[in-house]
Amino acid sequence: MPLFIYVLPRLWQPIITDPEPMPDPINAPHQTTVAIIGAGIAGAACAKALRDAGIAVALIDKGRGAGGRLATRRITLGDGRQAQVDHGAQYFTARSEGFRTALAGWIAAGAAAPWPARLGTLAAGRFTPGAEAEMRYVGTPRMSALGSHMAGSAARYGQRVARLEKTGEGWRLLGEAGELLVQATQVVLAVPAPQVVELLASVAAPAMVAAVAAVETAPCWAVMLSFDGPLPLPFDGAFVEGSPLRWIARDAAKPGRPGTPETWVGHATPEWSVEHLEATPEAALPLLEAAFRSATGSDTAALHVAVHRWRYALASRPLGASHLRDAAAGLGVCGDWCLGPRVEAGWTSGTALGEEIAGSLRSDPS
């Protein structure tokens, strides 16, 4: 996780959110075969599996772009320079044959690259290098680029689905004002488990709702710091012990990132994040900045510090299956929370559901 720089007085905005520019929303509702709510890695993977099978898909997300927690924040510093930091998922590994095949395509397309980082453990100010046997990978030139690459150009952003309606022909997806966004014969929910429960509570089979409601997720506070020069630390990423932070990383060490300003990111432990779940950003910021300085021993003044709360960051008790589907109702759910808190888990979940839907539509095109 990375950081940034400059020699002006420090900026104290606790939340400056300047992510990738939001494409103009496609406001006109349309009919499609499968509507997918959520353009994180699970939703994007599900959409790709369906598109590869020749099935019409509408991918909808309330955010400014694809990727979900494959997220990158862009920051404008006081001198006008731009900085960036991956404040969500930090990296991913590839263990299954299918995911390694997909990864090879992303690398060939320039959307991902290996990250041969200097990693280890940081305890009481002392860094111990780790014996790294597994390669880490990142999206390039930022983590969010991988989500955009997977989602493709047909995704619709800035549209929040507030309610689902079952009809004789399928499903109507309605916005916050009750407006029709999309009509589809099948619907996939690829959002955090608590949001799935909220949307499905009145329209899905009780057993499906209960299974998703049993999933437990943990939050994570992230702190982002920008500096006017490299911090003299002997690592690119470290798992921290005895601290409110469990992970810190130098963003500039990742392939394709700008070297300056230098940015760093820290992720708080689940315990600290739960304890401070409802804290304001203004309250969480100085605590996490102090934790970063204590863990690293750095007293270098930061040009910019910001925090972000991921309310549903980690699946602490996953579903235990790759996805759920009610074929008769034309309803499916997927996400990394089905299998575990890994990027590969999200891809596996979405791909499995997309392939199942595609297979059923091929066998029963009606």
N, C-alpha and C positions, 0 to 999 in steps of 0.2 A: 504494500500500500504506500503511495507516494506523497510528495510535497512541492512547494514553490517559493518565489523571491521578489525583492527590490528595496531601494534605500530611502523610502519615504516614511513618514510616521505610520505606525501600524494602523491597519483598518480593523475596526471592532465589530463589524456586522456579524452576528452569530449565525445567520443563515443567508448566504447569497446563493441563490439558485439560478444559474445561468447555463442550463444544459443545452443539448443540441437543439437548433431551431426546430420549432414544431411545424410540420407540414400543415397546410390548410386542411381542415377536416372535410371529408366528403359528406355533405349534409343530406343528400337525397337518399331516402331509404331504397333498398333494392331487394330482390329475391335471389336467394342462393341456395345451394344444396346443404352446405354445412357452415354455420356461423360459429366462430371460436372467440370466446371472450377472454382476453388476456394475451398479450404478445411477448410474454417472457419466453425463456427457452423452451418450456414445455409446449406452449401454444404455438410458437413458431415451428417447432419440430413436427407437431401434429399437422399444421397447415402444409408443410413441405411434403409429408407423406401422402396427404390427400391430393395435392397438386400433382405430384409425381404419378398418381393413379388417374389423372385426368378429371378430377372432381372439382367443381366450382366451390370456392372457399371465400368467406369474408372474415378477416382477422381484425378484431376491434380491441382497442385499448384506451383507457382513460388518460394515459400519460402522454408525454411529448414525443415518445419514440419507443421502439421495440427494445427488448432485452430484459425488462424487469429488473432483477437485482444484478444483472450484468450491466452495471450502471457506471457512468462517468459524469462528473460534474465539471463544467467549464466556469472559470472564474476570471473576472476582469480586475486586475490589480490597479492601484492608485495611479500608476504611470501609463495606464492604457494597455499594458501587456496582458496577454492571455495565458492562463494557466489551466491545467486540467488534472483531475485526480480520480482514480477508480475508487469509489467509496462503498461499493457493494461487494460482489464476489471478487476475490483477489486473483484467483488463478483456477485452473482445473486440471485434472489428470484424466488419462484415457486408459481404461482397463478392458472393456469389452471389444470384441472384433468389430461390431457394428459401429460403435462410437469412434474407434480408431480410423475406420474407413471414412466416416463423415469428417473427422478432423483433418485427414489428408486433403480432402477437397477444400476445406476452409483455408488451410495453409497455402495451397496452390492458388487460391483466389486472393491471397493477401489479407484475409480477414482474421487470421490467427497465426501465432508463431510460438516456438519454444521459449521458455524463460529460464535460462541457466543461472538461477539466482544463488547468491550466497545466503543460505538459510541456516538457522540454528535456534538455540534457546537463550533467552536473556533472563538472568536471575540475579538479583542484588547488584545490578549494574555490570555483571560479567557476562560476556557472550561466549557461548560454547557452540562451535560449528557442528552441524548435523551431518550424519552419514547419509547423503542423499542417494537413494537408489531409483526414485521415480521422477521422471521429468514432469515439470509443470508447464502449462501453456496459458497464454493470455490472448484476448482479442487485440487486434492491431488496426489502426494506431491507438485505439482506446478500447476498453472492455466492451463498451456499448456497440462498437462496430460489428461485433459478432452477431448480436441480436438483430441489427439492421440487415445484415447480410442474409440471415436465415429467414427473416420475415418477408423479404422481397418488397416490391413496390406497391402491392395492392392493399397493404394494411391501412386501416383507418384509425387515426389517432385523435385524441382530444374528445372522445365520445365515451361517456360512462353509462353502462347498462345498469339501470336501477331496478328493472322488473322484467320477468319472463311471463309470457302468456301462451298457454297451449291452445292450439286451434285444430280444426279438423285436418288441415293441410300440413301442420307442423308447429312452428314456434314463431312468435312475434317478440322481438327484443325492443324494449321501450326505454327511452332516456329519462332523465330526472324530471322533466316537465311532462312526461307521459307521451312524448313524441315517438313515433315509430322510427327506429334506426334500421332494422333489417328484418326480413322475413326469411325463414329457413326451414327445411324439412328436418334437419338435425342440428343440435346445439352441443357444443363442447365448452365446459368451464375450465379454464386453465389459470385460475387465480388462487390466492391463499385459501386454505381450508375454511377459516371462519367466514370468508366472503362467499365461498361456495354454499355454506349452510344458510347464509342470509338470503341468497337468491333462490335456493331450492326448497326452502322450508314449506312453502305452500303449493308447490307444483310437482315435486318428485315423490317417489315411493318412500315411506318412512324408513325403511331399512337402509336405503342409500343415504339419506340425510343423517341417520344415526351413525353409520360407519364413518362418514366424514367428520361428524361432530366429535368423534372419539380421538381424532388426530390432535396432538398437542404440538404447539409451536412456541418458540422462544424468541424474544426481541433481541435487537443489537443496536446499541448506539455507536456511531462512527464519528471520529474527529479527523478533520483535515487541516493541515498546516502548510503554509507556503513560506519559503526562505529565500534570501537573496544570494545564496551560495550553498555548496554542498556541506552537509553536516559531516564532521569527521567521525563517522561510525563504521565499523568493520563488517557491515552486513547489509543485505538488501531487504531481508525480511526476517522477523524473529517471533517465535512464540514466547510470550512473556509469562513469567511466574511471579506470584506474590504481588500482583498489581490489579487495579481495576481494568487494565487492558490485557487482553489475551493475545493480541497480534498487532505488530507494527511493521510497516514496509515503506521503502523508498520507491515512489512511483516512477521516478526518472530512470530507474534501473531496468524497467521493462522495455522490450524492443518496440521501436517506433515512437517512443515518447520524447518530448522535448527535454533537453538536459537542464534548461533553466526557464523559468524559475524552478527551483527544486521543491517538489511536493512530497509530503509524507501523509500516511493515513494510519489511524489506530482503530481497532475494533475492541469494544468493551466486552467483558465476560458476560455470559447469560445472566449470572447472579446479579452483577452490578446493573445490567440493563433492566432486569425485572424490578429491582429496588427503586430505580429512577425512571420507570416507564413513563410516568405522567409528569416528569419534570419538564419545565420549559427549556427551550434551547439556550436561553440566557443563563439559566441555572446550571445546565449540564456542561456548557462550554468551558468555564474555568476549571471545573473538576477534571475533565478529560485532558485539557491542556496540561494541567499540573501532573496528571498521571503520566503523560508522555515525557515530560521533562524529568520526572523522577526516575522512570524506567531507563531513559537513555543517558541521563546525566548532562543533557545539553542545556545551556543557558542562552543560546543564540536567539535573538529576538525574531519573532515571526512577523512577516508582513501581513499575513491574513490567517485567521483561524475560523473554521466553521464546523458545525455539527449536523448530523442527520440521524433520525431515528428510524430504523427498520422495525416496524412493529411485528411483522411475521417473518423473521429472518431465517430461522432454523427449525427443521422438523425434529423436535425432541422425542416425539413418539409418532413415527410415520404410520401410514395406512397398512403397510405390509403387502401391498399388491401394486402392480404397475399402474393400474387405473381402475375405474369403475364405469360400467356402461349398462344402461337400460335400453336394450335394442328396440323393444316395442314402443317405448316413449320417444325414441330418437334423442337420447340424452346421455352424455358422457362427461367424466371429470378426469383431469390429469394434473400433474404438478410434481415438483421435486419432493413435496411433502408426502407423496405416495410411497417413495422408496428411501428417502434420506436426503440430508442437506448437502448434495453435491450437484454440480452442473451436469455431470453425466446422468445422474438420476432423473433430472428434469427432462433431458433429451430422450432417455429411454422411455419414460412415462408417456410423453407426447407422441413419440414415434409408434409405440405399441398401440395406443388408442387410434391414431390415424390409420394404421394398417388394418386394424380390426374393422373400423367403419368402412374403409375402402373395400375390404373383402366382402362385407355384407351387402354393400350396394352393388357390387359386381354380380353377386349371386342372386340378388333380388332387386333389380333396377327400379321396380315400382315403388 
